Amino acid sequence: MSDEAKQLVSTFNSLAPPERYAVIVELAGISEADAGPISDDELTIAGAELFSLYDAEEETSGDAETR
């Protein structure tokens, strides 16, 4: 991964969740313009992966609710 890409990921990780969501929506729009429409299945998979990342982040930060 290039230094520029690493910096982008680092900056993305420092954003609040609502800002991350806004960035992901923007990137999806760029991807759709370049690659064509995104299928419902692709959106479902991307959403599941995104929420999985949020869950993992909550677990590591100690913000996850105890059950």
C-alpha positions, -999 to 999 in steps of 0.1 A, spaced: 0 0 0 14 34 -9 21 61 17 -7 81 4 -32 52 8 -19 45 44 -24 82 52 -59 81 38 -67 50 59 -52 66 90 -73 98 85 -104 77 78 -99 59 111 -97 91 130 -132 102 118 -163 99 139 -187 71 127 -211 95 109 -182 111 90 -170 76 81 -204 67 68 -205 99 46 -171 90 32 -181 55 24 -213 67 6 -192 91 -14 -167 64 -23 -195 40 -33 -208 67 -56 -174 71 -72 -171 34 -76 -205 31 -92 -196 58 -117 -164 40 -126 -177 4 -125 -215 7 -131 -244 1 -108 -238 -17 -75 -261 -47 -70 -282 -52 -39 -261 -82 -30 -229 -62 -32 -245 -35 -10 -256 -61 15 -221 -75 17 -205 -41 20 -230 -31 48 -223 -63 67 -185 -58 64 -189 -22 76 -209 -30 106 -185 -59 114 -157 -33 114 -177 -10 137 -184 -39 161 -147 -49 162 -138 -12 169 -163 -10 198 -149 -42 213 -113 -30 212 -122 5 225 -142 -10 254 -174 7 243 -193 -25 236 -222 -32 259 -217 -62 282 -243 -89 280 
